[in-house]
């Protein structure tokens, strides 16, 4: 994704017993689109999704178009992950919990299908993990199962292409290690998270989001001075061209973390 999402996995209810693999979505109504009509919807949806800065109104419409295209073009791999990406944006940025939940569930189903179509492509493994994390954030009953599903999908994505989405597989797996309890409860490890996030910044030293989470890892491993330096990189960075809304969020999060350092 492009990973533009802040996964709040620290607060997962790890005792939850729901299974991610049981997530299913029943279409509200059957589609009656030709392949040509579906392809036009896909192109229009991608154009709408690319408009900057993104907002909920445009992305909601784009996600609807992309999902309709993906449901019709079932054998088209790209249609699956493109819809799953747009749905992940909604699952993070929507303010209504039920809409967030539904968006994440639909993204999971599409990404899961894409993984079956082309298991050696990175995109659907990555977007599957993102949507799983967002579903678990809004519905805490998935708990440990969500963590294990995310970990496996992110590791597979990293094996295929660790550079995808500016080192997204490394970045999100690093966040997962930072924000989950340590073994034997879960997989949490601040040091593992730090290694992954250092690798992400090494691969893409100009990408601000990597430094935001690197700062979190440095803070959690006792390196406050280095964490401050990483946060300053976020604050000094120019808005990322195709992530203008997200750039503002990164700066706000960086400023908040710096403020927390100042507290006694």
N, C-alpha and C positions, 0 to 999 in steps of 0.2 A: 504494500500500500504504500503500496505506499503506506507507511505507518504514520498516520497523522493523529493517532489516537492515544489517549492516556488511559491505559488499562488499570483499573483500580482493584487489582487482584489481592491487595493486602487485606481487604475486608471480606474476602470470600468466607462463607460459612463452610469450613472444611469438613464438617460432619455431614454435610448434605448427601442425600442418597440418590438423587436423580441422575439418569444417564444421558450424556450428550448424544449418544448414538441412537437413542430412542426419539430424538427430535424429528417431528414430521410436520408438514404444512399441507393443509387441504386447500386447494385453490378455491377462491370465493365463487368463481364462475368459469366455465370452460372458455378457452380461447378459440377464435375462429379466424386466425390470421394465415395468410399465405407466407411462404418463405420470403418473398420480396417485400411484403408489408412488414414482416418482423425485422428484416435487415434494415429497412428505413428507420424503424423505431430505434434500433440499436445505434445507428449513426446519429440520429437526432438526440438520443439520450446521452451519448458520449460528448457531443458538442455542448449540450446544456450543462453537463457535469463539469466540464473543463472551464466554464466561465468563472472569473475571479472578481472579487473574493466570493467563495461559496457561501450560500445561505440555505436555510431549511426549505424555503419555498421552491427554489430551483432544484435542489438536490432531491426533494421528495418527488417532483415531477420526473426528473431524470431517472431515479430509481424505479419508478413505475414503468417507464418506457423500457429500461434495460431488463427488468425482470420479465416483462411480457415477451420481449424478444428472446430471452434465454429459455423461457418455458416452451416457446415454439421451436426454436433452433436447438433442440436437445442434443444434437450431435456436434454442435459448434462449441469447442472448448472456450474460446475467447469470450463468447457471450456469457458463459457461466461466471467467470471470475470478474468480469467487468460489472455485472449486476451485483455480485457479492461485495465488491469494493464500495459501491454506492450505498448499499444497504448498511454496511458497517459505519459509514458516516452518519446515517440516520440513527443507528443504534447508539452512537455516542452522543450526538448533539441534540436529539429530541429531548424535550423536557417531560413528556408524558410517559410514565413507566411502561404502560401496556404497548404503546407504539414502539418504544425501544426494544421491548421483548420480541414483538412480532418481527421487527426488522432484522434482529440478530438471528432469529430462528430461520427466516427465509434465506438469509445469507449463508447460514450453515448448510442448509439443504442444497443450495445451488453449488457451493464450493465442494461439498461432498460428492455431488454428481460429477463435477469437473475433475476431481481426483481420480474417479473411476475411469473417466474418458482418457486422461493422459497423466498417469501417475508419476511420470518423470519430468513434468513441468512444475515450476516453482510456485506459480501464482495461486493456485487453488489451495495448496497446503498452507500458504501464508494467510490467505483470507479466511480460510476455515479457522485457523488459530485465533485470528483477530475477532471474528464473530463469536467464537466460543467464549473468549474472555469477556466480551461485552454482554453476552447472555448471562454469564455467571455473575456479573456485576449487578444486573437488574433482578435476577432470580437466584438468590444465594443457595438454593437447594441443590445446585449441581456440584458445589464444593470440590472435593478431591478429584472427582471424575473429570471436571473441567480442567484442572491443572494437568492431569496426566495426558488428556487429549491435546492440550496446547503444547506441552513439552514435546510430545512425539511429532506433531505436525511441524513445529518450528525446527526441530532437529533435522527432519527430512527436508524442509525448505532450505536450510543452511547447507546441507549436503549437495543439493542441486545447484544453488546459486546464493552464496552468502552475501553477495553484493546487491541483491534485489531490494528495491526501495531504500537505497542508501544504507545498506547493511541492515535492513529491517528484521530478518530472521535473528541476527545476533542481538539487535537492540531489544526486541520484544522478549526474547528468551532471557536476556540480562535483567529486564524489568521483572520478569516472572520469578527469577531467583532472588531478587531484592525484596519482593513483596509477599512472599509466602513463608510460612513457618519452616524452620529447619527440620531435617530428619530427626526422628523417624516419622514425624507427623506429615511432612511434605518434603519439597525439594529445595527449600530456601537456603541460600548461601550468598552472603554479601561478597565474598571473595570471588566466587564463580561469576556473579553478576558483574563485578568490576572487570574481570578479565574479558568478558564478552563485550562490554561497553568500551573498553579501551581498544579492542580490535575494531569495533565499529567506527570509532573516531579516527583510528589509523587509516582505515580504508577510505573514509570520506571526511577529511579534516575541515572541509568548508561547510558541512551540513549542521545547522545549529541544534536540531533536535537531539542529535547524538550527545552533544555536550550537556544538555539538560539532564539526561538520565545518567551520564557519567558523573555529573556533580552529585547526584543522589547516592551513587555507589561510593564515591570518594568520602562523602559525609558519613555514610554508614560504616566505613572502614577506618574512620578516625582521621582523615586527611582534610581538615576544614580549609586550610589555605589553598590547596589544590582545587577543592570544590568551588571556592569563591572564584578562582581563576576561570574555571570551566563555565560558571554562570555568567561571568562578564563577557565571555565569548558569545553567549546567547544574546545578551543585551546589546552588544555592539554590532551584531550581524544585521545586514540588510534583509528586508522581507524576502522570503524565498519566492521566486516568481510564480510558481503554480500552487503555492500554499500560503496565500496572503492572510486568510483568516487564522490559520494554524500558527503562522509566525507571531501574530499578536498574542495568541494564547501561550506560546513558548516563553515570550518575554514576561508576560504576567506571572507565569509559574516560576520563572527564574527570580523575578523581583520578590516574590513571596518567600522563596527559600532563603534568599539573602537576608530578608527581614527576620526570619526565624533564627539565623545565625547571630543576629544582634541581640537577641533576648538573653537575659541571664539564665 
